[in-house]
Amino acid sequence: MKDALSFLLRGALGAILGSISLALLFSLYTNYVLVFVASVMPVCLAIEGGLGVVIGLACWAAASNVRRLKVLLRIAIGTGITSVAVSGIYLFPIVNGRENLSNFSVRDGFSFAFFLLVVSLSIGGTAGLACPSQNINFLHRGLTGQRVRPYERRVWNTDDKN
């Protein structure tokens, strides 16, 4: 339980820090401070924290099956979850027929892809990076690697007699 809570809270904290840093960089670049002010509103922090909890849950599930999660895999998990969430939010009006794509160009597609990449890497990548790389209880479950071999030899008789 303590292990899962560590993944969830670190994912939430990473997503919140990633969104605030992205908003801060954008507001410093454009001199438009309202974006940064809006990013520290409690509603935005709760949404980003919830997204980070989902990323932490996915990293926890992945870490319970392997010994250690690599950094790129954790970043990829966070980026993938965030890109699906952001794409869903932006494509929801188009799917429901509230907006049409009559004046959609290739340039708009590339700008959306760049926006999606930047937002997904800054929010999801930071949340995945903040998650721990391994489960604390992974080594304490069942038989460890040193005790498995004698147990298998004794029970299944897997010695090579050739």
Sequence and secondary structure as in RCSB ss.txt:
>XXXX:A:sequence
MKDALSFLLRGALGAILGSISLALLFSLYTNYVLVFVASVMPVCLAIEGGLGVVIGLACWAAASNVRRLKVLLRI
AIGTGITSVAVSGIYLFPIVNGRENLSNFSVRDGFSFAFFLLVVSLSIGGTAGLACPSQNINFLHRGLTGQRVRP
YERRVWNTDDKN
>XXXX:A:secstr
 HHHHHHHHHHHHHHHHHHHHHHHHHHHHHT THHHHHHTSHHHHHHHHHHHHHHHHHHHHHHTTSS   HHHHH
HHHHHHHHHHHHHHHHHHHHTTSS  TT  HHHHHHHHHHHHHHIIIIIIHHHHHS SS GGGTTSS  HHHHHH
HHHHHH      
